[in-house]
Amino acid sequence: MKKVVLFLALGAMIASCGGKKEEKKDGFEVSRTKTEEKAAETKATVPVDLDNNGVGPIKDLEFPADIDQAMADRGKAKFEAICVACHMIDKRMIGPALKDVYDRRSPAWVMNMILNPDGMLKEDSIAQALLKEYNNAIMLNQNLTEEEARDVAEYLRTL
């Protein structure tokens, strides 16, 4: 009798240790993780270009050595009113992060993107690459004056 019980217990143990049984789930599953390889590939699609001034009314712009704090304060207020809907300072959102933007783009390019996003998206290769990288999310023209755009540009220097 002991042999029969031992045999049944051993048989049950062997049967339970069999291969994994995979359960099928109804519906579908989405994985939102991005591999490091894809992230590096995306970064490589938009070049750093400090010589490109873009397309628009600003042909050249050089910043003075010191930041104009009053201008930067006005720019921060404007940025917080209209730009934060799509841009964060140090994180990618609907649009690119703007911290250290002047390490990637010329001041004139930034100003032209603020003042003339429609023209930039039509004619500027970097703006077109950014459009592609950010899933065709178009930067809307906020109809800022050159003075308001310059305030925002000054604020971006402080980031």
TAMO-V448864 format. One record per residue. N is the residue number from 1. SS is DSSP state (~ for helix, > for strand, _ for the rest). PSI is psi in whole degrees, -180 to 180 (* if undefined). OMEGA is omega in whole degrees, 0 to 359 (none if undefined). Layout:
[[N:SS:PSI:OMEGA] [N:SS:PSI:OMEGA]]
This chain:
[[1:_:-41:179] [2:~:-37:180] [3:~:-38:181] [4:~:-45:180] [5:~:-43:178] [6:~:-41:179] [7:~:-43:179] [8:~:-41:179] [9:~:-42:179] [10:~:-41:178] [11:~:-41:179] [12:~:-38:181] [13:~:-42:179] [14:~:-42:180] [15:~:-37:181] [16:~:-18:180] [17:_:11:181] [18:_:-173:182] [19:_:161:181] [20:_:140:176] [21:_:119:183] [22:_:126:179] [23:_:135:176] [24:_:137:179] [25:_:145:176] [26:_:152:177] [27:_:-151:182] [28:_:166:181] [29:_:138:180] [30:_:130:176] [31:_:121:183] [32:_:13:180] [33:_:142:180] [34:_:131:178] [35:_:157:179] [36:~:-34:180] [37:~:-44:178] [38:~:-38:179] [39:~:-42:178] [40:~:-38:178] [41:~:-41:179] [42:~:-44:180] [43:~:-35:183] [44:~:-15:183] [45:~:-23:180] [46:_:109:184] [47:_:156:170] [48:_:127:182] [49:>:105:181] [50:_:-5:180] [51:_:-16:182] [52:_:121:178] [53:_:-3:178] [54:_:-167:183] [55:_:122:179] [56:_:-165:187] [57:_:-20:183] [58:_:114:182] [59:_:-30:179] [60:_:144:179] [61:_:126:173] [62:_:134:179] [63:_:146:171] [64:_:164:183] [65:_:-41:183] [66:_:146:177] [67:_:134:175] [68:_:104:187] [69:~:-38:179] [70:~:-41:178] [71:~:-44:180] [72:~:-38:178] [73:~:-42:177] [74:~:-40:179] [75:~:-39:178] [76:~:-43:179] [77:~:-43:179] [78:~:-43:179] [79:~:-47:181] [80:~:-24:179] [81:~:-37:187] [82:~:-27:188] [83:~:-30:185] [84:_:-10:175] [85:_:-29:183] [86:_:-19:185] [87:_:137:169] [88:_:162:183] [89:_:-50:186] [90:_:16:177] [91:_:144:175] [92:_:137:178] [93:_:-133:174] [94:_:-38:175] [95:_:175:184] [96:_:157:172] [97:_:143:186] [98:_:-2:176] [99:_:135:179] [100:_:28:181] [101:~:-31:182] [102:~:-3:170] [103:~:-13:182] [104:_:-29:186] [105:>:153:177] [106:_:155:177] [107:~:-39:179] [108:~:-38:179] [109:~:-46:180] [110:~:-46:179] [111:~:-44:180] [112:~:-34:177] [113:~:-37:178] [114:~:-44:186] [115:~:-29:189] [116:_:56:183] [117:~:-33:180] [118:~:-49:179] [119:~:-39:179] [120:~:-44:181] [121:~:-27:179] [122:~:-37:192] [123:~:-17:185] [124:_:126:185] [125:~:-35:179] [126:~:-44:177] [127:~:-38:179] [128:~:-39:178] [129:~:-40:177] [130:~:-40:178] [131:~:-45:180] [132:~:-44:181] [133:~:-33:183] [134:_:39:171] [135:_:40:178] [136:_:29:175] [137:_:108:185] [138:_:134:173] [139:_:123:181] [140:_:148:177] [141:_:119:181] [142:_:0:179] [143:_:44:177] [144:_:151:172] [145:_:166:177] [146:~:-36:179] [147:~:-44:179] [148:~:-42:179] [149:~:-39:179] [150:~:-36:175] [151:~:-45:179] [152:~:-44:179] [153:~:-39:178] [154:~:-41:177] [155:~:-41:181] [156:~:-26:176] [157:~:-26:185] [158:_:-10:185] [159:_:*:none]]
